[in-house]
Amino acid sequence: MEIEIDYYALKKSKEAEQVTCPKCNKGKLKQRAGLRFFTIFYFPVIPLSTFEEVYCNRCRKPIERSQLRQKVIPNIHYFSKFIGLFLGVIVLAFWLSSELKQKRLEMEFLLQPKRHDVWIVNEAKLTNEKSQQTSYKVLQVTSVNSGQVIVKNGRFTYTSLGSAIKAIRLDNLMLDAYFNKKPLIFNQDNLVKLKTNEIIYSAHRPKNLSLFGGLVMMPTTLPSIKPIHQANPLNQEAIALYQNGEYLASVELFKKAAEQGDAWAQYNLGEMYLKGQGIEKNTELAQQYLKQSANQGNQSALALLKQ
């Protein structure tokens, strides 16, 4: 965020041009008008003030500045300084519209829940535990009967919303071991209240069997179809360690799974080598593992290689 100035020529003053600059004692004095304006990321946001200035044509230093007494700055130049503000309003309006649309959808999902809906919940509020750190869990609806909603309860706790979404993206919901054996039961009439109280942080409905790019349900018409890829147990265990911040231990398991040829383990290991998480940063090894993963058709690895 900065304040910048655009300059505009004023009519030449013969008296001023005959005066030598008192700062450099070489240049002649000239006059110009200035328009101050506020910028954000190089975009003009709003005009602030105008002035006229006597300056040296050699050292370019201002000698005297006063209020602008004549109209020399075109109106279009004033209006052009609102470009950033105009774009900001458009972006904000688009973002608010998207947020409102998403909230309306989530309310619809909770008013009329369906099998395979996925909820991300605030674990501390769900269990009434006092905790200074927000933690998240993933739940999935299994059935809706007589106003009762039965959901599978995820075993893993995540310290960030991004980690919970990553678990969904990695097809974890397709693993029986991902959920506790004992389900949770909610009253359908209370779901909106749980969302209002931020116990249910967000509600989602899968499209084309997937959510956030990860498989979360099997097709009902073809029960014999298997997930897109068979999850490697070592890779899944390493992901759980990674999400709990145990990077060093997760690296060892990712290596073992990668040696077994698991594409996702190769991708995860390559990403950790790129970031230097739990292991010394090594771009060459990162690219090696990412190429192995990409050669097996992993699009995420291919995209990371192109960056």
C-alpha positions in Angstrom: 0.0 0.0 0.0 1.6 3.3 -1.1 0.9 6.9 -2.0 2.0 7.8 -5.5 2.0 11.0 -7.6 1.2 11.7 -11.2 2.6 15.0 -12.6 1.1 17.3 -15.3 2.6 20.2 -17.1 1.7 23.8 -16.2 2.2 26.8 -18.4 5.8 27.9 -18.4 6.7 30.8 -16.2 9.4 32.9 -17.7 10.2 34.5 -14.3 10.7 31.1 -12.7 12.8 29.7 -15.5 15.3 32.5 -15.1 15.9 31.5 -11.5 18.7 29.1 -10.7 17.9 26.1 -8.4 19.0 27.0 -4.8 19.7 23.3 -4.1 22.0 22.3 -7.0 22.9 25.8 -8.3 22.8 24.5 -11.9 19.2 23.8 -13.1 16.4 26.2 -13.8 13.1 26.2 -12.0 9.9 25.0 -13.6 6.3 24.4 -12.6 4.1 21.3 -12.6 0.8 20.1 -11.2 0.6 16.9 -9.1 -2.1 14.4 -8.2 -1.6 12.2 -5.2 -3.4 8.9 -5.1 -3.5 5.8 -3.0 -2.5 2.4 -4.5 -2.7 -1.2 -3.5 -0.6 -3.7 -5.4 0.0 -1.0 -8.1 -3.7 -0.5 -8.6 -4.9 3.1 -8.0 -7.7 3.0 -5.4 -8.6 6.6 -4.7 -7.3 10.2 -5.4 -6.2 12.1 -2.3 -5.2 15.7 -3.2 -3.8 18.0 -5.9 -1.0 20.6 -5.8 1.2 22.7 -7.9 5.0 22.7 -7.5 8.1 24.6 -8.4 10.9 22.2 -9.1 14.4 22.0 -10.6 14.7 20.6 -14.2 18.1 19.2 -13.4 18.1 17.7 -9.9 14.3 17.2 -10.0 13.9 18.3 -6.4 10.8 20.3 -5.3 11.5 23.8 -4.2 8.1 25.1 -3.3 4.6 23.5 -3.2 1.2 25.1 -2.9 -2.5 24.5 -3.6 -3.4 24.0 -7.2 -5.1 27.2 -8.4 -6.0 26.2 -11.9 -7.7 23.2 -13.6 -5.0 21.4 -15.6 -5.8 17.7 -14.6 -8.5 16.1 -16.8 -11.5 14.7 -15.1 -10.8 11.3 -16.6 -7.5 11.1 -14.7 -9.4 11.6 -11.4 -11.9 8.8 -12.3 -9.0 6.5 -13.4 -7.7 6.6 -9.8 -10.8 4.7 -8.7 -10.0 1.6 -10.8 -8.6 -0.4 -7.9 -11.6 0.5 -5.7 -14.0 -0.5 -8.5 -12.2 -3.9 -9.0 -12.1 -4.5 -5.3 -15.9 -4.0 -5.0 -16.4 -6.4 -7.9 -14.2 -9.1 -6.3 -15.8 -8.5 -2.9 -19.3 -8.8 -4.4 -18.3 -12.0 -6.2 -16.8 -13.5 -3.0 -19.9 -12.6 -0.9 -22.2 -14.0 -3.6 -20.2 -17.3 -3.6 -20.2 -17.4 0.2 -23.9 -16.9 0.4 -24.5 -19.5 -2.2 -22.3 -22.0 -0.4 -24.1 -21.3 2.9 -27.5 -21.8 1.3 -26.4 -25.1 -0.1 -25.1 -26.2 3.2 -28.4 -25.3 4.9 -30.2 -27.4 2.2 -27.9 -30.3 2.8 -28.7 -30.2 6.6 -32.4 -29.6 6.2 -32.6 -32.6 3.9 -29.6 -34.8 4.6 -28.8 -37.7 2.3 -26.7 -40.8 2.5 -23.0 -40.1 1.8 -23.2 -36.4 2.8 -19.9 -35.4 4.4 -19.6 -33.1 7.4 -16.5 -31.4 8.9 -17.2 -30.8 12.5 -15.5 -28.9 15.4 -14.5 -31.8 17.6 -14.1 -29.8 20.8 -17.6 -28.3 20.5 -19.1 -31.7 19.5 -17.7 -33.4 22.6 -18.1 -30.4 24.9 -14.4 -30.4 25.7 -12.7 -27.2 26.7 -9.8 -26.7 24.3 -7.9 -23.6 23.2 -7.0 -25.2 19.9 -9.6 -25.8 17.2 -9.6 -29.4 15.9 -11.7 -31.0 13.2 -13.2 -34.4 12.4 -14.8 -35.8 9.3 -18.2 -37.5 9.6 -20.2 -39.2 6.8 -24.0 -39.8 6.7 -24.9 -43.5 6.4 -28.7 -43.3 6.7 -31.6 -41.0 7.5 -34.6 -42.7 9.2 -37.6 -41.2 11.0 -35.9 -37.9 11.6 -32.7 -39.5 12.9 -29.4 -39.1 11.0 -26.9 -41.9 11.5 -23.3 -40.9 10.6 -19.9 -42.6 10.6 -17.5 -41.0 13.0 -13.9 -40.4 11.7 -11.1 -41.7 14.0 -8.6 -39.0 13.1 -8.4 -35.5 14.5 -7.0 -32.6 12.4 -5.5 -29.4 13.6 -6.5 -27.5 10.5 -9.4 -27.5 8.0 -6.9 -28.0 5.2 -5.7 -31.3 6.7 -9.3 -32.6 6.9 -9.9 -31.7 3.3 -6.6 -33.3 2.3 -7.7 -36.5 4.0 -10.9 -36.5 1.9 -8.9 -35.8 -1.2 -6.7 -38.8 -0.6 -9.7 -41.2 -0.6 -9.4 -41.9 3.1 -13.1 -42.1 3.5 -13.1 -45.3 1.4 -11.2 -47.1 4.1 -13.2 -49.0 6.7 -10.4 -48.4 9.2 -10.8 -44.6 8.8 -14.1 -44.6 10.9 -14.9 -45.8 14.4 -17.1 -48.8 14.6 -19.7 -47.0 16.8 -21.7 -44.5 14.7 -23.1 -41.2 16.0 -26.8 -40.4 15.9 -28.2 -36.8 15.4 -31.7 -35.5 15.4 -32.5 -34.1 12.0 -34.3 -31.1 13.4 -31.2 -30.0 15.3 -28.7 -30.0 12.4 -29.3 -26.4 11.4 -28.8 -25.3 15.1 -25.5 -27.3 15.1 -24.4 -25.4 12.0 -25.4 -22.1 13.5 -23.4 -22.9 16.7 -20.4 -23.9 14.4 -20.4 -27.5 15.8 -20.9 -28.6 12.2 -18.3 -26.4 10.5 -19.3 -27.3 6.9 -21.6 -29.7 5.1 -20.9 -31.1 1.6 -22.6 -33.4 -0.9 -20.5 -35.5 -3.2 -20.7 -35.1 -7.0 -19.8 -38.0 -9.3 -18.9 -40.2 -6.3 -16.2 -37.7 -5.1 -15.6 -34.6 -3.0 -12.6 -32.3 -3.3 -11.3 -34.7 -5.9 -11.3 -37.7 -3.6 -13.5 -40.8 -3.8 -16.0 -40.8 -0.9 -18.7 -43.3 -2.1 -19.1 -46.4 -4.2 -21.6 -46.5 -7.1 -24.8 -48.1 -6.0 -25.5 -49.7 -9.4 -22.1 -51.4 -9.7 -21.2 -52.7 -6.2 -18.3 -54.8 -7.6 -16.3 -51.7 -8.7 -13.3 -50.9 -6.5 -11.8 -47.5 -5.7 -9.6 -45.8 -8.2 -6.6 -47.1 -6.5 -5.9 -49.5 -3.6 -4.8 -47.5 -0.6 -1.4 -48.6 0.7 -1.6 -49.2 4.5 1.9 -47.8 5.1 1.0 -44.7 3.1 -2.2 -44.2 5.1 -0.4 -44.7 8.4 2.2 -42.2 7.3 -0.5 -39.7 6.4 -1.9 -39.9 9.9 1.5 -39.3 11.4 2.1 -36.4 9.0 -1.2 -34.8 10.0 -0.3 -35.0 13.7 3.0 -33.2 12.9 5.2 -36.3 13.3 7.1 -35.6 10.0 10.2 -37.7 10.7 8.3 -40.8 11.4 6.0 -40.2 8.4 9.0 -39.9 6.1 10.2 -43.4 7.0 6.8 -44.9 6.3 6.4 -42.9 3.0 9.8 -44.3 1.9 8.7 -47.9 2.5 5.4 -47.4 0.7 7.2 -45.7 -2.2 9.6 -48.6 -2.5 6.5 -50.8 -2.8 5.5 -48.7 -5.8 2.6 -46.8 -4.3 2.1 -43.7 -6.4 0.6 -41.6 -3.6 3.5 -42.4 -1.3 5.9 -41.4 -4.0 4.0 -38.1 -4.4 3.8 -37.4 -0.7 7.5 -38.2 -0.2 8.4 -35.9 -3.2 6.4 -33.1 -1.7 8.2 -33.5 1.7 11.6 -33.4 -0.1 10.5 -30.2 -1.8 9.4 -28.5 1.5 12.1 -30.0 3.6 9.6 -31.4 6.1 11.1 -34.1 8.4 14.0 -34.4 6.0 16.6 -32.3 4.4 15.3 -30.4 1.4 16.4 -32.1 -1.9 14.9 -30.9 -5.2 16.6 -33.6 -7.2 15.2 -36.5 -5.1 11.8 -34.7 -5.0 11.6 -34.7 -8.8 12.7 -38.3 -8.9 9.8 -39.5 -6.7 7.3 -37.1 -8.4 8.3 -38.5 -11.8 7.8 -42.1 -10.5 4.3 -41.1 -9.3 3.5 -39.2 -12.5 4.5 -42.2 -14.6 1.8 -44.2 -12.8 -0.8 -41.6 -13.8 -0.9 -39.4 -10.7 -2.1 -36.0 -12.0 -1.2 -34.2 -8.7 2.4 -35.3 -9.2 2.4 -34.2 -12.8 1.0 -30.8 -11.8 3.7 -30.3 -9.1 6.4 -31.2 -11.6 5.2 -28.5 -14.0 5.4 -25.7 -11.3 
